[in-house]
């Protein structure tokens, strides 16, 4: 699929971009992989970390910001596939700097759309988040707008060949800023009591490799307008605390601003356009340009009306013992 192709990854020095790049180099023989990001030091570190696998120097490092349309246009020249991972993601930072989030997550998304179309890119896959579903914070609201831009871009492309799809998942287990490294740091500092915002809280569990697999799936089969969502297990935050701190205790401290009790990936209203596949769901758009014969992926079954895919009503659950094993297998990023 990616042999001989040129791939651009925006925000490519993040956890996803690094793992995705490594997986491409291990599995395919691309023409080049362009890492588009703002931080030259992170690019240097990534270059060093890939030295043993990037023996043919396929990875190129392009300093730029998705806010800069001219730079985005230049980066897209000669590119076949784009994976858009660049975003401002920290909820408190977005709340305190709202228009900065708008400029990166919304204006930046439109720049990617325009640059992809004008440069004749074949396919764009944009990374989304559970927080874009019924958003209650600014980060989620900007990502909802971004998702809408990418889905509608399939009509905006007109007669051009570029197609756009979205991949949606929650916090990756062990990723920077998530609960596992937070708990791990507290325990490493000698704490015996872990703070829990609400004892009822549930979350989905997805690993970095599972997130990468879903993007590969979208790159391989998407026809334009789809939102891909993995079937993944749920866990209770109290079970996570018990797995990491079996001899300790917990303290409920109250839910934070912009935080939800449960993650939702498919709403009841999305269910009217959602199909279930073996390992994932696809939400299809409801626009005149979307045509079942041209855009539908075979093998799916329409979900029941008003079905909701939420971390609290999932059919797959991780218990404390399984959680302990999974934590040992993941990379924890601080």
C-alpha positions, 0 to 999 in steps of 0.5 A, a space after each residue: 500500500 505504501 511502497 514507493 509512496 510519499 507520506 506526510 505526517 503533521 505533528 510527526 514528532 509526537 508519540 503517534 508520529 514516531 510509532 507510525 513512522 517506525 511501523 511504515 519503515 518496518 513494513 513498507 518501502 516508501 519513497 519518503 516520509 516527511 515529518 512536519 512539525 515546529 520543534 527542531 529539537 524533537 526532530 533531532 531526537 526522532 532522527 537519532 532514534 530512527 538511525 538504526 532503521 532508517 538506513 536509506 534516509 527515507 525520513 525527511 524533517 520539515 520545520 513548519 506549522 499547520 497555521 502557516 498556509 504557505 509552508 503547508 502548501 510547500 510541504 505537500 508538494 509531491 505527497 501521496 498520503 497525509 496523516 494529520 496528527 498536529 493539534 493543541 491537545 491539553 484541555 487546560 491549555 486550550 481553555 486558557 489560550 482558546 484562540 490559539 487552539 482555534 488557530 491550530 486545530 481549526 485554521 490549521 485543519 483547513 490549511 491541510 485540506 487546501 494544501 492537499 487538494 491543490 497539490 493533488 494528494 491522494 488521501 488524507 487521514 485526520 486523527 480525532 478524539 473522543 472529546 470531539 463527541 458532544 464536546 464540553 471543553 474547547 479542545 473538543 469543540 475545535 476537534 469537532 470543527 476539524 472533523 467537520 472540515 475534513 469530512 466536508 472536504 470531500 465535497 470541497 475537493 470537487 473534481 480533484 482526486 483527494 479524499 478525506 477521512 477521520 480516525 477517532 480514539 481516546 487517550 492512548 494508554 500510557 501517553 503523556 498527560 494521561 492517568 497512567 503516567 500520573 499515577 506512576 509518578 505519584 507512586 514513584 514519589 512514595 505516595 500511597 493514596 491515589 486521587 480519583 476525580 469520580 469513582 464512577 469514571 470509565 475510560 476506553 483502553 487503546 494502545 499506540 499500536 492499535 491506534 496506528 493499526 486503525 490509521 493503516 486501515 483507513 489509509 488502505 480502504 477509505 473512500 472519503 467521508 468515513 469516521 473510523 472507531 476501533 472496538 476496544 475494551 473499557 476499564 473503571 478508573 478504580 480498577 486501574 488504581 487497584 491494579 497500580 496500587 494494590 496495597 494503597 488507597 484512593 481518594 475521590 477529589 471531584 471531577 475537573 472542568 471539561 472532564 466527562 464521566 465516560 468516553 463516548 465514541 458513537 452517539 445515539 444520533 450517529 448510530 443512524 449512519 454507523 456500521 459495525 465491522 469485525 474490529 471497528 465501526 464506521 460512521 458515514 456522512 449524510 451529504 448529497 455527495 456521499 454515494 453508497 455505491 462509491 463510498 461504502 465499505 463492504 462487510 459492515 452491518 448497520 447498528 441498531 437505531 439509537 445504539 451508543 458506543 460509550 465506555 460505560 456501556 461497552 461489552 468488553 471490560 478489563 479487570 484488575 488482573 488483566 489491567 496489571 498485565 497490560 500496564 507492564 506491556 505498554 510504554 509510559 511517557 512522561 
